[in-house]
Amino acid sequence: MPSLKKVGSCVSFANSKGGVSKTSTCLGVGTCLADIGLKTLLIDLDHQANLSDDVGRGDEDYTITDLFENPKFDINKIIYPALDNGEAIDNLFVIPADITLAVEARSAERFRHRLQILEDGLNGLDQNFDVVLFDCRPAVDLTIENALLVSDLIVVPVSADKRAIKGIKDLFEVITEIKRTDKFKSLIVKTMCDQRNKIMARSIEEELGAQDWTVAESSISVSELFKQATNVGRPFTKFAANTKQHQELIALMNEILAVLEAN
């Protein structure tokens, strides 16, 4: 595992399948970490930049693309305070993405140390962060490989869909190849759970139970509030504070911290 000078722990939120509430879960956990006083850096690695939009940073001049375009770019120039209704959120910062990221990720393949671009960038931080969270897009490109390589934990959101199981298997194969070991920390978290659909819930439980994976005890319930928060460009835990889903995100955060602290 790479040793980072100014970062406590790195966590990737990833799944080879899209539409599993990955960005919402990543941002939700990030805001919960900030709420308990942990200085948290969110890094948006999806060219759609949905996470960036949700923290009021979807239209910045400098983004993560600049680092992959030029690995010597000063990473400190692309770190911004995360916003809620235009106000900075205590302890929460973001490196936003933009639509050109996917193109630059392909161009960055020419660099000799292309798999260390994020690691080298994080080692150039001027400030310390307790946790760095990567919001990874479904397709595995150079940016995602960089994040997976440097991550201490891979959190895999999975919806009640049997096809999502294949997405996990595909992702773990990629991680094993990148890290050159199958001994890495991972945590599967069930998202978009709907207790009204007991048959589907039972099916996904059986599918996950048949695998040798660590599955979080906490899960995230489906709610229209997630869409509403996105529509107004606000972090979910600020838009829908103290809701059931907010409490579920806190429970997930606590599980993630426990995994990170375990030897």
Secondary structure by P-SEA (a helix, b strand, c coil): ccccccccbbbbbcccccccaaaaaaaaaaaaaaaaccbbbbbbccccaaaaaaaccccccccccccccccccccccccccccccccccccbbbbccccaaaaaaaaacccccccaaaaaaaaaccccccbbbbbccccccaaaaaaaaaccbbbbbbcccaaaaaaaaaaaaaaaaaacccbbbbbbbbccccccaaaaaaaaaaaaaaccbbbbcbbbbbbaaaaaaaaacccccccccccaaaaaaaaaaaaaaaaaacc
